[in-house]
Amino acid sequence: MCGQGVASALVERAAGDAWGAGVSDLYVHVASTNAGGRQLYVRSCGFGVERRELEAVARGLGRPPRLLLHRACPQRADAAQ
């Protein structure tokens, strides 16, 4: 079932619902080692990397560093221009 667009469709549905409720920005964390998750959010769903967690912080928490990903509401982005 991999590669059929189910995950990106779910993200788009959630984004639409959030924007319909007045949310202006979406954020998600993904492990930097999770290539599939990064591809889904960045390539398929239009998120951008806002911040990378420091190695020392992640090491202290016993996990891989996370990326903070961001996507602005299209209406908000259009209004800013």
N, C-alpha and C positions, 0 to 999 in steps of 0.2 A: 504494500500500500504506500510505500515511501515514494515521494516525488510526484504525487497526484494533486498537490495544492491544497490538501485538507487543512494543514496547519496555518498556511498563509490566509486561507479563507476565514478561519476562526479568529485570527488576529485582526483581520479587516472588519469582521463583524463586531468584535469587542471595541475596536477603535471607533467605529461608527456609532455604537451605542454610547460610548463615553463622550464623544463630541456632541451627540444629540442631547446629552444631559448637561452640557456646558463646560466640560473638561477641555482645557486649552492645550495641555501638554501630556504626552504619555512617556513613561520611563519604564525601563526593564533592566534587570541585571542578568548577565549571562557569564558563565565561567569562560575565561579567556582560552581555555583548552577545549571548549565545546564548539568545534568547527561547524557542525550542523546547526546549532543554535544561532551562531553568528551569521551564517549564511541566510537563515530564515529571516531574522530581524533586519539585518543590514541590506542584503541584496534583494530579498523578496518583498519586504514590508516597509522599506524606506526609513528605517531608523539610522541614526548616526551615532558614532562613538563620542560621548561627551567627556568621559573620564575613565581612566584605568586605575584600578586599585593598586596601591603600592605593594611590591613583593613582600616587604617586611611585615606589613599588616596581615596579608593573606597567610603568610608562613606562621605568624603568631596565632592565627585562628585555625591553622591546620587544614587549609584548603587552597585550591588554585586561585590566583587573582581573578577578580571579576571586572567586567566592563560595564559601565553605566551607559545605557543606550537611550537616546531621546528621539522623539518624533513630535513635531508641532502639528496642531490642528490645521488643516489646509486653509480654512476660512480665516484663522488668525494670521497665518503667514501671508495670505493675500492682502489682508487689511493693513499690514505693516508696510507694504510697498507703495 
